[in-house]
Amino acid sequence: MGGCQSTTATGQSVSSDTTNETNLSSVKNTINDHSSESNITGVMNQNVVINNTADGNDPLMHLKCQPYNFLGLKSGGPRFMYGASYSVNQTMDVKVVQLNKDISSQSMNIYNEVSGKIQSDLTANLSKSEGHNAAKKAVNDARDETVGNIESYLNDIANKELTQGQTIEINSTTPFRYQGKCGENKNPEINQDIMVDVVAENIVNMITSDIQRKLSSQENKGKLEYDSTGGDMACEEQIGIGVIACLALLLCVYTIYYLTSSVVDDPTKAAGIVKVADSVKGVYGARTALVQAKK
């Protein structure tokens, strides 16, 4: 995830922000490999429309994350992760893309690619072997139905004949995910590649939602137990960096105290400053190592 955050009892997300972004990029690449840019021009707000038919029953709509500050302390209450919308503030040209009719043959590959990364997240999130088995079962149970839905969705888009001047609808059946760190609740931005962006997000969300639904049924039966941070090391790293920063600050204050206490006339204080300086170097060395480990 983008920062120190975890989900709440309202719902444990099966996909971290980082994994979600990686999956979006992967699906976009597949779409681009199986499509061509049309010579038809489209203008947002005039003949290009985003149509989202998601409803409140989608399990993604119930997911929340808990924002934390740099010290690892809770910052406000839980925030919804899904429910964003594309805000159109001005007209702009949009790349109209025609999907190849063979793209639906990639449905299984797309599912396996996306669900594989989600399962890796779940393996980190869920404790005990029972949880790991539940994650694998959720991914397997959702496969056939979800692949069929993806195939139908892609076929529907690929079979649409585009003509100049017609209204082009970009359809999504799942809610959009908020952008940015937990709690920022940023709506996704519209750009020229909005057609590919929306199709890719809907596919990733279809997979995420179906796995979420399968996993929730097992969670309700008490089979699952999550760790405190959703398996994302960002929280632990952020807390560690915060503690190191506090120690460094205290050491700096201690050093200033020595510098303003007639250190020149007191050799023992001079020796003390050397020790403090070495300690500060050690603290910053630890912080640097932690940041490098995070990368």
N, C-alpha and C positions, 0 to 999 in steps of 0.2 A: 504494500500500500504506500501511498504517497507520504504518509507521516505516521505519528504514533496514534493508532486508533484500533479499536476492536469492535466487533459487533456485539449487540446486546441480546438479552433473552428474547427480544422481539423476533429475532431471526438471525441465524448465522449464515453469512454469505459463503457460497461455495467457491467464489472467485475473487481474488484480491485485485486491487486497482492495477497493479503491475501485470498480472496475468491477463486481465481483461484487455489491456492495451496491446499486449503481445498477440492475443487471439484476434483482435480487430485487424492488426497489421497483416497477420497471416491470411485472413479471409479476404481482405482487400487485394492482396497480391494474387490470390486465386481468381477473383473476379476480373481483375485487369488482364490476367493471362487468357481468360476465356470471354473477352468482350472486345468491342471496337468502338472508337469514338465516332458518333454519327455526324453527318454534315448538317443535321437539323440544329438550329439554334434555339435555346430556351432562356427565358428571363424569369428569374424568381419573382413571385408576386403577380405575375401576369399569366404565364402558361405553364409554370412548374409548381406543383402543390405537394406538400408533405401530408400524407393521410395516416394518422396513427389511430388504430382501432383497439388499443390495449384497454383493459378495464381493471377495476380494483380487485378482481379475483386472482390476478396473476400473482404468484408467490413473490415475485421480485418487488412488488409494491409494498410489501410488509417488512422489507429488510432495512435495518438501520445500522449506522456505525456510530461509535463514540469518539469524538475528537479529544485529543490530549495536547497539553502544551509541551514545551521543550524539556520540562522537568519530569514529564511522564504523569502529570496530574490531570484529572478530568477538566475539560474546558467546556462548560455548558452541558446541555443534555444531549441525548442521542438524536441523530439527524437521519432523515430518509436518504437512501442511496439512489433510488429510482423515482421517476416522475418528472424528469426534465422535459423541456420542449425547445424546439428550434425557434429562436426569436428572429423574425424577419423585419429589419428596420429600414431596409432600402432595397431597391431593385438591383439585380446584378445578373450578369450572364452566367449560365450554368452549362457545364459540359454534359450533353445528352449522350448517354452510353447505351449501345445496343448489345445485350448479352447474347453470346452464341448459344445455339440450341443444345449444344453438347455439355453445357455447364452443369446441368442437373446430374450428369454422371459423376460429378465430383462430390456429391452430397455425402457419401460415406467417408471419403477422405477428409472432408471438412470436419465432419463430426469427430472422427478419430483424432484429428490434430487438436481441435479445441478441447474436447473432453479429456484428452491425455494430460493437458496442462492443468485443467481443473482438478483432475484426480490427484495430481502432484500436490496441489494446494491442500486438498482434503487430507492427504496422507500426513501432511505437516500439522493440519488443524485438529485432526481427530486423535484421541488417545486410545491406547490399547489395540490389540489385534482385531477385536470385534469392530472397532470404528473403521479400521482400514478395510476390513471385509465389507462393511456397510457402504463405504465409498465406492468400492469396485462394483458392488451389486447395483448401486444407484446408476452408475455410468452404463452398465450393461443393460439394465432394465429399461432405461430411457432410449437406448440406441435405435431400435427398429421404428418406433413411432416418430421419433424426432427426425431421423433420416428421411422418412416418408414425407414429413411436413416440409422439410428443407427442399426436397426434390419438387414438391408441388409448388412451393413458393418461387423457386428459380424458373420452373417451367412457365409459370404464369407471366413472369417478367420477360423471359426470352421470347415468348410467343406473341407479345404485343407488337403490332406493327406501328412504328412511329411515323407521323407525318407532320410537316411543317404547319404550325399554327394551332395544332391540337393542344388540349390541356393534358399535360403529362403528370400523372399521379405517382409519387414515390410512396409505396405502402409499407407500413410497419405494423406488425401485430403484437408487438411487445413494448413495454415502457422504455423510455430512454434513460440512460444512466447519467447522473450528474457528473460534471467534470471537476477537476481540481482536488484538493485535499478534502478530507472528511469535514463537513460543516460549511464549506464554501458555497456549495449548491449552485455551481455555475452551469448555465445552460450551454449545450454544445453550440459551437459557432458554425455558421453556414459559409461554405466556400464553393469554388467552382466544381469540386468533386463531390458535391452533396449527394448525388445519386448513388455513387459507390459507397459513400460513408453510411448512408441510411440502410442500404441493403446489407452491408457487412454487419452493422450493429444489430439489425434485426435477427440475422442468422446466429450471431454469437449469443444474443439474448434468448433466442428460442432454445438453444442447447443448455444455457445456464439455467433457464427457468424450468425446463423439464427435469434436469438433474436435481435441481433444488426441490422440486415437488416430490420426486422419488425418495430423496434423502429425508425430507421432512416427515414422511410417513414412518420412517424408521426412528427418527428422533422422538416423535410423539410416543413411540412404544418404549422409550427409555433405553434404547440400544446404544445411543451415542453420547459422548462426552467430549467437550471441546476444551482446548487450553485457553488461558486468559486473554491472549492477544490474537486469536485467530490464526496462529501459526506463522505470523509475519514478524520477522526479526526486527523490523523498523522500530517497533515500540521499545524493545529491550535496548537497541542501539541508541535511541534517542535519550532514554533514561540514563544510560551509561555516559553519554557525552555531556548531559546536563550535570551529572555528579562531578565529572572531571573538570568541567568549566567552573563549578563552584569552588572546588579545591584549588584550582589555579588562581581564582580571585582572592581567596583567603591568603594564599602564599604571597601574592603581590602586595596585599595590604600589610602583611607581616614584614615584607622587604622595605616598604616605604617607611614603616615605623622605625626600622633600624637606620635608614638613611637620614632620618630627621632626629636622631638621638645621639648626636656628637660621635659618630662612628669613627671618625679619624683619630679621636683621642682614646679610643677603646679597642685595642687589637682583638679582644675576644669577640666583640660585635662584628668586626670585619670578617673574622673566620666564620661567624654565624651567617653572614650574608652569602658567603661562598656556598655554604651548605644549602641555604634557601634557594639560591640560583640553580644549584644542581637539582634540587627537588622540583622546581618549576620546569626545568628542561625535561625531567622524567615524566611529569604530568602531561606536558604537551606531546612528548613522544608517545605516551599511551593513547592520547586522543587521536594523533595521526594514525597510529596502528589500527584503532577502532574504525576510523573513517575508511582506511584502505581495505579493511576486512569487509566493510559494508559493500564496497564496490565489487 
